[in-house]
Amino acid sequence: MDHQDRQLHTRLKRYIARLLKRPEDIEDIAQESFLKVLEAGSKGEIRYPTAYLYRTARNLAFNNLTKKSNKAVDSIEDLLDSDVIGQTARLEDDIMAQQRFELFCRAAAGLPDQCRQVLILRKVYGLSQQEVAAQLGIAVSTVEKHVAKGMVRCSQYMASQGYPAEAANPKRKKQ
């Protein structure tokens, strides 16, 4: 390679660098451009070889960018298909569960004090009837009556707010 060819090679790489960022891509496109021009020159005369070289380099750089863009889009779509859609469904389920629980809390707030305490200890904290009875100093049969009464009232309240009856049984996620 003589001095003039090296200058042309350097200028071509600077031109390609405006389109591509990775040095190895720039070098690859420059070399491929020279090869394409030599190949085309062997098939026939090229009127403006420098312009043809730059146009070839630009087209090859755009092709390179298109391939990389397609790979990136495919990767993003793969991620979206599996992870994000699954996370979105779980997020929606979590939000609905949170809304049901908040509605249950509003329903329970309207209950008499002892009935509310029994219902929350039993349904939210998951204590057994015996544990609730011992904690509040009441009979197990009283716990049973308060739970039944509280569930009926909460179900009615939640149904009046547009939730089905089974929504009154809160299932808090263990954290």
Long-range contacts (C-beta under 8 A, 24 or more apart in sequence): 8-50, 8-53, 9-34, 12-53, 12-54, 12-57, 15-54, 15-57, 15-58, 16-57, 16-61, 19-58, 19-61, 19-62, 19-65, 20-61, 20-64, 20-65, 25-64, 29-57, 29-60, 29-61, 29-64, 30-57, 32-60, 33-57, 33-60, 36-60, 94-173, 97-171, 97-173, 100-158, 100-163, 100-167, 100-170, 101-170, 101-172, 103-157, 103-158, 103-161, 103-163, 103-167, 104-154, 104-158, 104-167, 104-168, 104-170, 106-157, 107-153, 107-154, 107-157, 107-158, 107-168, 108-150, 108-154, 110-153, 110-157, 111-149, 111-150, 111-153, 111-154, 114-138, 114-146, 115-146, 115-149, 115-150, 116-150, 118-142, 118-143, 118-146, 118-147, 118-150, 119-146, 119-147, 119-150, 119-151, 119-154, 122-147, 123-147, 123-151, 123-169, 123-170, 124-170, 124-172
